[in-house]
Amino acid sequence: MSSQQNPAIVFNSIPNDYPIPGETLVYNTTSSIDISSVQLNEGILVKVLFLSIDPYMRGKMRDPSKPSYSPPYELGKPIDAYGVGVVVRSEVSDFKPGDHISATLPLEKYAILPSNTQASKIDNQAGLPWHTYIFELGMVGKTAWIPYKAFVKPKKGEVIFVSTGAGAVGSLVCQLAKLDGLKIIASTGSDEKVQYLKELGVDVAFNYKTESTKEILKKHGPIDIYWDHVGGETLEIAIDNINNWGRIISVGAIAEYNGQEPYGVKNLRLLFAKNLSVHGFIVGQLERKIGNLDFYEGATKFFQEGKFNGKVHLVEGLDKAPQLLLDVLKGKNEGKAIVKVADD
C-alpha cells in the first residue's frame, strides 16, 4: 500500500492565556505514513477513532521548565489526549489487529504506540458506541466514580454542591449523588445548562454568571460535600458554607488554567476549625493506589439503566480539535467534548 496523509495537531507555541487555534495548535497535513510497512519497533499501529478534549490539556501547554503532575507538550510535535482507537498492526502479543483500545493517543490519524504502552483493550460485548469508553465508561467516568466512592461517604439527606455541574464529570457526579439520596446544588455557566441540570434531577441549579454563588449557598445550604472543579473564590465560598466534618473533593481549578492570577483563598483556617477533609487526586494515580472500586461493573450497569449518562458534544474532523479545546476552556461546549477522527 502506498503512503497516505497522516494529519496531526501540532503544538506550535506556548500561549499566555487561552490557546489560539492556528497559532498555539496547528493542524498539520505534511506528514505521511505507509500503514503496511511503517516500522513498529515492537509496538502497535493504531487508527485513532475518537479523542477526548479536556481542560487539563491547557496545563500541558507550558514551558518545560515549569513542573507539574503531567509532562508538557513538546513544541513541534503532536499533542496527545485520552482516546479510543483500533489496532491495525501489532508486534505486541497482548494486542491483535481489530482490537479496540483506550489509551493516551497522539492527535493524529494513525499512531504508533510503544511496546510498553498502557493501552487497555476494550471489551464491548454490549455493542455500545466507542466514544462511551472515553466518557461514561472511560477516564471521565472514572474521574467521577472512583473519588466519589472513595471520599464522598454520602449519607441520605446530606447536601452536595457541585461546581461546573453540567460538565462531563460534574453531570455524572450529580447522578451518583441523586442515587444516594443527596440534595444537590449545582452551578453552571448558562441558562441552557441550568435546564439540563434540572433534567438530571438537580434540586438547585443556577447560573453563576447571573446569580450569586454566595447567596445560593446561604439560602439552600449549608452543604456537607463540595465537589470542586474551579478552585478560587468559589472554593472560598464553599468553605464558608460547609458544615462541620464536611468533605471537599478537589478535581481541578479551571479558574486558574488560562493565565489568570491565582485567587488567594482567605479562609483556610476553617479547614481545621470545621474538621474538614480535603481530597485532591489525579485519577490515574488514584486508581493505581486504591483500584477502580467496581467501576466497570457498577458504571456499566448504571449506564445501561440510564442512571450514569451524559450529554456528548461530538465534532467530526481532527482539524476541529483546537477550536473545540478553546470552547471547552471558555465553557461554550454543550456536553462532553469529543472529536471523531475516523470511522471504525
C-alpha positions in Angstrom: 0.0 0.0 0.0 1.3 3.5 -0.8 1.8 6.3 1.7 -1.2 8.3 2.8 -1.6 11.6 4.6 -1.3 11.4 8.4 -2.6 14.7 9.6 -1.9 15.8 13.2 -2.5 18.6 15.7 0.9 20.1 16.5 2.0 22.2 19.5 3.3 25.3 17.8 3.7 28.0 20.5 3.2 28.5 24.3 0.1 30.6 25.0 0.0 33.4 27.5 -3.7 32.8 28.3 -6.2 31.0 26.1 -4.7 28.8 23.3 -5.3 30.3 19.8 -6.4 27.8 17.1 -4.0 28.1 14.2 -1.2 29.6 16.4 -0.9 27.7 19.6 -2.2 24.5 18.0 -1.8 23.9 14.2 -3.5 21.3 12.0 -0.5 19.9 10.1 -1.1 17.8 6.9 2.5 17.4 5.8 3.2 14.0 7.3 2.5 10.8 5.6 2.5 7.1 6.6 2.5 3.7 4.8 0.5 1.6 7.3 1.5 -1.6 5.7 5.3 -1.2 6.0 6.0 1.5 8.7 8.4 0.2 11.3 6.6 -0.5 14.6 9.8 -1.2 16.7 7.9 -3.9 18.7 5.0 -1.6 19.2 1.5 -1.3 17.8 0.0 0.7 15.0 -3.4 2.3 15.9 -6.0 4.0 13.8 -7.4 6.8 16.0 -11.2 6.9 16.2 -12.2 9.3 18.9 -10.3 11.7 21.2 -11.3 13.4 24.4 -10.8 17.1 24.7 -10.4 18.2 28.3 -9.3 21.3 30.4 -6.2 19.6 31.7 -4.7 19.9 28.2 -4.2 23.6 28.7 -1.8 22.9 31.6 0.4 20.8 29.3 1.0 23.9 27.0 3.7 25.3 29.1 7.5 25.9 29.3 9.1 22.6 30.1 11.0 24.2 33.0 7.7 24.6 34.9 6.9 21.5 36.9 3.5 19.9 37.0 1.9 16.5 37.6 1.9 15.7 33.9 4.7 16.2 31.3 4.4 19.3 29.0 3.6 19.0 25.3 6.7 19.3 23.1 6.9 22.1 20.7 6.8 21.0 17.1 5.3 17.6 18.0 1.7 16.3 18.0 -0.1 16.8 21.3 -1.8 13.9 23.0 -5.1 13.1 24.7 -7.2 10.2 26.0 -8.8 8.4 23.2 -10.1 5.2 21.5 -8.6 3.5 18.5 -8.4 0.2 16.6 -5.3 -1.8 16.2 -4.1 -2.0 12.6 -0.9 -4.0 13.1 0.8 -5.3 16.2 4.1 -6.6 17.4 2.8 -6.9 21.0 1.4 -10.3 21.9 -1.4 -8.8 24.0 -2.9 -6.9 21.0 -4.0 -8.1 17.6 -5.4 -6.3 14.6 -9.0 -5.4 15.1 -8.8 -5.0 18.8 -10.2 -1.7 20.1 -8.2 0.1 22.8 -8.4 3.1 25.1 -5.1 4.9 25.8 -3.4 8.3 25.7 -3.0 8.8 22.0 -1.3 11.4 19.8 -3.7 13.7 18.0 -3.1 12.2 14.5 -4.9 9.8 12.3 -2.5 6.9 12.8 -0.3 6.5 15.8 2.5 4.1 16.7 2.4 3.1 20.4 5.5 1.6 22.1 5.7 -2.0 23.4 5.2 -0.8 27.0 2.0 1.1 26.2 -0.5 1.5 29.0 -3.3 0.9 26.5 -6.3 -1.1 27.7 -8.3 -3.5 25.5 -12.0 -2.7 25.3 -14.5 -5.5 25.9 -17.5 -4.0 24.2 -19.8 -7.0 24.3 -22.8 -4.7 24.7 -22.0 -3.0 21.3 -22.0 0.5 22.8 -20.8 3.5 20.9 -17.0 3.5 21.0 -16.9 7.1 22.4 -18.7 5.7 25.5 -15.3 4.4 26.5 -13.9 7.9 26.5 -16.8 9.3 28.5 -19.1 7.4 30.9 -17.1 4.1 30.8 -13.7 5.7 30.3 -11.4 8.2 32.1 -14.2 10.8 32.6 -16.4 8.2 34.3 -13.6 7.1 36.5 -12.9 10.7 37.5 -16.5 10.8 38.8 -16.8 7.3 40.1 -13.6 6.4 41.9 -13.2 9.5 44.2 -16.9 9.7 44.8 -16.9 6.1 46.1 -13.6 6.7 48.0 -14.1 10.1 49.5 -17.7 11.4 49.5 -19.1 9.0 52.0 -22.6 10.1 51.4 -25.5 9.9 53.9 -29.1 10.2 52.6 -30.3 13.8 53.1 -26.9 15.4 53.1 -26.3 18.4 50.8 -23.7 18.3 48.0 -22.5 21.3 45.9 -21.1 20.6 42.5 -19.3 23.4 40.6 -19.3 23.0 36.8 -22.2 20.7 37.4 -23.2 20.4 33.7 -19.7 19.4 32.7 -18.7 15.9 31.8 -17.6 14.9 35.3 -20.0 17.1 37.2 -23.1 15.7 35.4 -22.1 12.2 36.3 -21.4 13.2 39.9 -24.8 14.7 40.1 -26.4 11.4 39.0 -24.4 9.4 41.6 -25.5 11.9 44.3 -29.1 11.5 43.2 -28.9 7.7 43.5 -27.6 8.2 47.1 -30.5 10.5 48.1 -28.5 13.7 48.5 -29.8 17.2 48.0 -27.8 18.6 45.0 -26.8 22.2 44.4 -25.0 22.7 41.1 -23.6 25.7 39.3 -23.0 26.2 35.6 -22.4 29.0 33.1 -25.6 29.3 31.0 -29.4 29.1 31.3 -29.4 26.3 28.9 -27.1 24.3 31.1 -29.2 25.1 34.1 -32.2 23.5 32.3 -30.0 20.4 31.6 -29.1 20.1 35.3 -32.8 20.3 36.2 -33.5 17.4 33.8 -30.8 15.4 35.6 -32.7 15.9 38.9 -30.6 18.6 40.4 -32.5 20.3 43.3 -31.0 23.7 43.0 -29.4 24.5 39.6 -28.1 28.1 39.0 -26.1 30.2 36.5 -23.1 31.5 38.5 -22.8 34.3 35.9 -26.2 35.8 36.8 -26.7 34.6 40.3 -24.6 34.9 43.4 -23.0 31.6 44.5 -22.7 33.1 48.0 -26.4 33.9 48.2 -27.4 30.5 46.7 -25.4 28.5 49.3 -26.6 30.8 52.1 -30.2 30.2 51.1 -30.0 26.5 50.2 -27.1 25.3 52.3 -25.2 24.7 54.4 -23.5 22.0 52.5 -21.8 18.8 53.6 -19.8 18.0 50.5 -18.2 20.2 47.9 -17.1 18.7 44.6 -14.7 21.4 43.3 -13.8 21.8 39.6 -12.9 25.5 39.7 -11.0 26.5 42.8 -10.5 30.2 43.6 -13.3 32.3 45.1 -15.9 29.5 44.7 -13.8 27.3 46.9 -13.6 30.1 49.5 -17.4 30.5 49.4 -18.0 26.7 49.7 -15.7 26.6 52.8 -17.6 29.4 54.4 -20.9 27.5 53.8 -19.8 23.9 54.6 -20.8 22.0 57.8 -18.5 20.7 60.5 -16.9 17.4 59.3 -17.6 18.4 55.6 -15.7 16.8 52.7 -14.1 18.7 49.8 -13.2 16.8 46.7 -10.7 18.8 44.6 -10.9 17.8 40.9 -9.5 20.8 39.2 -9.0 24.6 39.3 -10.2 25.8 35.9 -10.4 29.4 37.2 -6.6 29.4 37.0 -5.9 27.4 33.8 -5.5 30.2 31.3 -3.0 32.6 32.8 -5.4 34.2 35.4 -3.8 35.5 38.6 -4.4 32.8 41.2 -7.1 33.8 43.8 -5.9 33.8 47.3 -8.4 31.8 49.4 -8.6 33.6 52.7 -10.4 31.2 55.0 -8.2 28.1 55.0 -8.2 28.2 58.9 -11.7 26.8 58.6 -10.2 23.6 57.3 -9.2 22.7 60.9 -11.8 24.8 62.7 -14.6 22.8 61.0 -12.7 19.4 60.9 -12.9 19.4 57.1 -11.4 16.7 54.9 -9.9 17.8 51.6 -9.1 15.1 49.0 -7.2 16.1 45.8 -6.4 13.4 43.2 -5.1 12.6 39.8 -7.4 9.8 38.7 -4.8 7.5 37.1 -2.7 7.7 40.2 -5.7 7.2 42.5 -6.8 4.2 40.5 -3.3 2.6 40.8 -3.3 3.2 44.5 -6.8 2.0 45.5 -8.2 0.2 42.4 -11.3 1.1 40.4 -13.8 0.3 43.1 -16.0 -1.8 40.9 -16.1 0.9 38.2 -16.6 -1.3 35.2 -19.3 -3.4 36.7 -21.2 -0.6 38.5 -20.9 2.1 35.9 -21.8 -0.2 33.0 -24.9 -1.3 34.9 -26.0 2.3 35.7 -25.2 3.4 32.2 -27.4 0.7 30.7 -30.2 1.7 33.1 -29.9 5.4 32.1 -28.6 6.4 35.5 -24.9 7.3 34.6 -25.3 9.1 31.2 -24.1 12.4 30.0 -24.5 14.7 27.1 -22.0 14.4 24.3 -20.6 17.3 22.3 -19.3 15.5 19.3 -17.5 17.2 16.4 -16.2 15.4 13.3 -12.7 16.0 11.9 -9.3 16.2 13.6 -8.9 19.7 12.4 -11.7 20.9 14.7 -9.8 19.9 17.8 -8.1 23.3 18.5 -11.3 25.2 18.4 -13.1 22.6 20.5 -10.5 22.9 23.2 -10.9 26.7 23.2 -14.7 26.2 23.6 -14.2 23.8 26.5 -11.9 26.3 28.3 -14.4 29.1 27.8 -17.4 26.9 28.8 -19.1 27.0 25.4 -19.3 23.2 24.8 -22.7 21.5 25.4 -21.6 18.2 26.9 -18.5 16.0 26.9 -16.2 17.3 24.2 -15.1 14.5 21.8 -13.5 14.7 18.4 -14.3 11.9 15.9 -11.2 11.4 13.9 -12.2 8.4 11.7 -14.8 5.7 11.2 -14.1 2.2 12.6 
